[in-house]
């Protein structure tokens, strides 16, 4: 079903402190996009082109994409890739995949191929160095893929070296507290899509109150089970979070499921890094 509640794109600008950030990277600007769900229903071409224009106008150093480029069919990825090739940054575009990108046995490779052809570097349990050896970029396999292997990746890095980590599902932040993650970028939640005054999302309300709702009544609210299936940590549904010694930023995404968005506009994130 198409979303019926629509909101205009919002550009969120945040500053993140990084311990040990190389001095040459002080003031580095990153842009994050997530959860496109480009399928002809969940993301309009206007929002997509506005998002690309906003990033290009910001003149960022690095663009990072955090998954769910498609929904159920892989066919739209080629049209989406034609849009994404217009993105501009000083040090390229890097990406991880989301759970929808691996929904079929063949879809992962099709998504990777389409993105690679337009210059997007897709990381799957891999490390890249677009900003130099002093500040690696880690891209992890999707949490639900069965191939999420952070230990194998992090053991390749000096624990004293700061790094950015791309991981579609923010639940992974709970597991990665044993390793250094200076900034994890995630999506997946769509910010909850319905956010009430006070910045409280509907899924978070269900998460906090479901233990006290009688089970017969709980069973009549289908959204509760759907929200539980999406993510366990709805308290990390959007924005910046400190999790132990690590930092997490969750982008609200561009695409929307029915009924749509309220108090939770689609997001372009522009992140400025400064030394802690």
C-alpha positions as CSV (number, residue, x, y, z in Angstrom):
1,X,0.0,0.0,0.0
2,X,1.2,3.5,-0.8
3,X,1.9,5.9,2.1
4,X,-0.8,8.5,2.6
5,X,1.0,10.7,5.1
6,X,3.8,12.5,3.4
7,X,6.3,15.1,4.7
8,X,9.0,17.1,2.9
9,X,12.6,16.2,3.1
10,X,14.6,17.5,6.0
11,X,18.4,18.1,6.1
12,X,19.7,17.3,9.6
13,X,23.2,18.7,10.4
14,X,25.1,17.2,13.4
15,X,28.6,17.5,14.7
16,X,30.3,14.4,16.1
17,X,33.4,14.3,18.2
18,X,36.0,11.6,17.4
19,X,38.8,10.7,19.7
20,X,42.1,10.6,17.9
21,X,40.7,12.2,14.7
22,X,43.7,13.0,12.5
23,X,44.2,16.8,12.4
24,X,44.0,16.8,8.6
25,X,40.4,15.5,8.9
26,X,39.2,18.1,11.3
27,X,35.9,19.5,10.0
28,X,35.4,16.6,7.6
29,X,31.9,16.6,6.2
30,X,30.0,13.3,5.7
31,X,26.6,12.9,4.1
32,X,24.3,9.9,4.9
33,X,21.3,8.5,3.0
34,X,19.4,5.4,3.9
35,X,16.4,3.2,3.3
36,X,15.4,4.3,-0.2
37,X,12.9,1.5,-0.9
38,X,12.9,2.7,-4.4
39,X,10.0,0.7,-5.9
40,X,7.6,3.2,-7.4
41,X,5.5,3.5,-4.2
42,X,7.6,4.3,-1.2
43,X,9.9,7.0,-2.5
44,X,9.0,9.8,-4.9
45,X,11.5,11.0,-7.5
46,X,11.0,14.5,-6.1
47,X,12.2,13.5,-2.6
48,X,15.1,11.5,-4.1
49,X,16.2,14.4,-6.4
50,X,15.9,16.9,-3.6
51,X,18.1,14.7,-1.4
52,X,20.8,14.4,-4.1
53,X,20.7,18.2,-4.6
54,X,20.9,18.8,-0.9
55,X,24.0,16.7,-0.6
56,X,25.7,18.2,-3.7
57,X,24.9,21.7,-2.4
58,X,26.6,20.8,1.0
59,X,29.9,20.0,-0.9
60,X,30.6,17.0,1.4
61,X,33.9,15.1,1.6
62,X,32.3,11.6,1.7
63,X,28.9,10.1,1.0
64,X,27.8,7.0,2.9
65,X,24.7,4.9,2.1
66,X,23.3,2.5,4.7
67,X,21.1,0.1,2.9
68,X,17.6,-0.9,1.7
69,X,17.9,0.4,-1.8
70,X,15.0,-1.8,-3.0
71,X,12.0,-3.4,-1.3
72,X,10.9,-6.7,-2.8
73,X,11.8,-6.5,-6.5
74,X,15.3,-6.0,-7.7
75,X,14.3,-4.4,-11.0
76,X,14.1,-0.7,-9.7
77,X,17.8,-0.8,-8.6
78,X,18.9,0.2,-12.1
79,X,16.8,3.3,-12.2
80,X,17.8,4.2,-8.7
81,X,21.5,3.8,-9.7
82,X,21.0,6.3,-12.5
83,X,19.9,8.9,-9.9
84,X,22.7,8.1,-7.5
85,X,25.4,8.6,-10.1
86,X,24.7,12.3,-9.8
87,X,25.9,12.4,-6.2
88,X,29.1,14.4,-5.8
89,X,31.7,14.2,-3.0
90,X,35.5,14.8,-2.7
91,X,36.3,11.2,-1.7
92,X,33.6,9.1,-3.3
93,X,30.6,7.1,-2.2
94,X,30.6,4.0,0.0
95,X,27.7,1.8,1.0
96,X,26.6,-1.2,3.0
97,X,23.5,-3.4,2.2
98,X,20.2,-3.8,4.1
99,X,17.9,-6.7,4.7
100,X,15.7,-5.9,1.7
101,X,18.7,-5.9,-0.6
102,X,19.2,-9.6,0.1
103,X,15.6,-10.6,0.1
104,X,16.2,-13.0,-2.9
105,X,19.2,-15.2,-3.5
106,X,20.2,-13.2,-6.6
107,X,19.3,-9.7,-5.3
108,X,22.4,-9.0,-3.4
109,X,24.7,-9.4,-6.4
110,X,22.3,-7.5,-8.6
111,X,22.2,-4.5,-6.2
112,X,26.0,-4.6,-5.8
113,X,26.5,-4.7,-9.6
114,X,24.1,-1.8,-10.3
115,X,25.6,0.4,-7.6
116,X,29.2,-0.4,-8.6
117,X,28.5,0.5,-12.2
118,X,27.8,4.1,-11.1
119,X,30.8,4.4,-8.8
120,X,29.3,3.4,-5.4
121,X,31.7,1.2,-3.5
122,X,29.7,-1.5,-1.6
123,X,31.4,-3.0,1.5
124,X,30.4,-6.5,2.8
125,X,32.5,-7.3,5.9
126,X,35.2,-5.1,4.3
127,X,37.5,-2.2,5.2
128,X,38.2,0.8,2.9
129,X,40.5,3.8,3.2
130,X,39.0,6.7,1.3
131,X,40.3,9.1,3.9
132,X,43.7,7.5,4.4
133,X,45.1,4.7,6.6
134,X,44.6,6.7,9.8
135,X,40.8,6.6,9.5
136,X,39.4,3.4,8.0
137,X,35.8,2.9,6.9
138,X,34.2,-0.5,7.8
139,X,31.2,-1.8,6.0
140,X,29.5,-4.9,7.6
141,X,27.1,-7.5,6.1
142,X,23.5,-7.1,7.1
143,X,22.7,-8.3,10.6
144,X,20.0,-10.8,9.2
145,X,22.1,-12.1,6.4
146,X,23.8,-14.9,8.4
147,X,27.2,-13.4,7.4
148,X,27.5,-10.6,9.9
149,X,31.1,-11.0,11.0
150,X,32.4,-8.0,12.9
151,X,35.1,-9.9,14.8
152,X,36.8,-11.0,11.6
153,X,36.8,-7.4,10.4
154,X,37.8,-5.6,13.5
155,X,40.8,-7.9,14.2
156,X,42.4,-6.5,11.1
157,X,42.4,-3.0,12.7
158,X,44.7,-1.5,15.3
159,X,42.4,-0.9,18.4
160,X,44.0,2.6,18.7
161,X,42.8,3.6,15.2
162,X,39.6,5.5,15.0
163,X,37.0,4.3,12.5
164,X,33.6,4.7,11.0
165,X,31.3,1.6,10.7
166,X,28.4,1.2,8.3
167,X,25.8,-1.3,9.6
168,X,22.2,-1.1,8.4
169,X,20.5,-2.4,11.5
170,X,21.1,-0.4,14.7
171,X,20.6,-3.4,16.9
172,X,24.2,-4.3,15.9
173,X,25.4,-1.5,18.1
174,X,24.6,-3.6,21.2
175,X,26.9,-6.4,19.9
176,X,29.7,-4.1,18.9
177,X,30.3,-2.6,22.3
178,X,33.3,-5.0,22.7
179,X,35.1,-3.2,19.8
180,X,36.0,0.4,19.1
181,X,33.3,2.0,17.0
182,X,33.9,5.8,16.9
183,X,30.8,6.3,14.8
184,X,28.3,3.7,13.6
185,X,25.9,4.8,10.8
186,X,22.7,2.9,10.5
187,X,19.1,3.2,9.2
188,X,16.5,0.4,9.0
189,X,14.0,1.9,11.5
190,X,12.6,4.8,9.3
191,X,12.7,6.7,12.6
192,X,9.5,4.9,13.6
193,X,7.6,6.9,10.9
194,X,5.0,8.1,13.4
195,X,6.5,10.4,16.0
196,X,4.4,12.1,18.6
197,X,5.1,15.4,20.3
198,X,8.0,15.0,22.7
199,X,10.0,13.0,20.0
200,X,8.4,9.7,21.1
201,X,7.8,7.3,18.2
202,X,4.8,5.0,18.1
203,X,7.0,1.9,18.0
204,X,8.8,3.1,21.1
205,X,5.5,3.5,22.9
206,X,4.5,-0.1,22.0
207,X,7.9,-1.3,23.1
208,X,7.6,0.3,26.5
209,X,4.0,-0.5,27.2
210,X,3.4,-3.9,25.6
211,X,4.4,-5.8,28.8
212,X,1.5,-4.2,30.6
213,X,-1.1,-4.6,27.8
214,X,-3.2,-7.8,28.1
215,X,-2.2,-10.3,25.5
216,X,-5.7,-10.7,23.9
217,X,-5.7,-6.9,23.3
218,X,-2.0,-6.9,22.2
219,X,-2.9,-9.5,19.6
220,X,-5.4,-7.0,18.1
221,X,-2.7,-4.5,17.4
222,X,-0.7,-5.9,14.4
223,X,1.8,-3.0,14.4
224,X,3.2,-4.2,17.8
225,X,4.4,-7.5,16.3
226,X,5.7,-5.7,13.1
227,X,7.7,-3.2,15.2
228,X,9.2,-6.0,17.3
229,X,10.3,-7.8,14.1
230,X,12.0,-4.6,12.7
231,X,14.3,-3.8,15.6
232,X,14.6,-4.6,19.3
233,X,16.2,-1.3,20.4
234,X,13.5,1.3,19.4
235,X,15.1,3.7,21.9
236,X,17.8,4.0,19.1
237,X,15.1,4.6,16.5
238,X,16.7,7.8,15.1
239,X,19.4,10.4,15.7
240,X,22.6,10.2,17.8
241,X,23.2,7.9,20.7
242,X,26.1,7.1,23.0
243,X,26.3,3.3,23.6
244,X,29.0,2.6,26.1
245,X,32.2,4.1,24.6
246,X,30.7,4.0,21.0
247,X,28.6,6.4,19.1
248,X,25.6,5.6,16.8
249,X,23.7,7.7,14.4
250,X,20.4,6.4,12.9
251,X,19.1,8.0,9.8
252,X,15.3,8.1,9.3
253,X,15.6,7.1,5.7
254,X,14.0,8.4,2.5
255,X,11.3,5.8,1.8
256,X,8.1,5.3,3.7
257,X,5.7,2.4,4.3
258,X,2.0,2.8,4.8
259,X,0.5,4.8,6.4
260,X,3.5,7.1,5.9
261,X,5.2,9.7,8.1
262,X,4.0,12.1,10.8
263,X,6.5,14.1,12.8
264,X,9.3,12.0,11.2
265,X,10.3,13.5,7.8
266,X,12.6,11.8,5.4
267,X,16.2,12.7,6.1
268,X,19.5,13.7,4.6
269,X,22.2,13.8,7.3
270,X,25.2,16.0,7.0
271,X,27.8,15.1,9.7
272,X,30.8,17.3,10.6
273,X,33.6,15.5,12.4
274,X,35.7,17.3,15.0
275,X,38.4,16.1,17.4
276,X,37.2,15.1,20.9
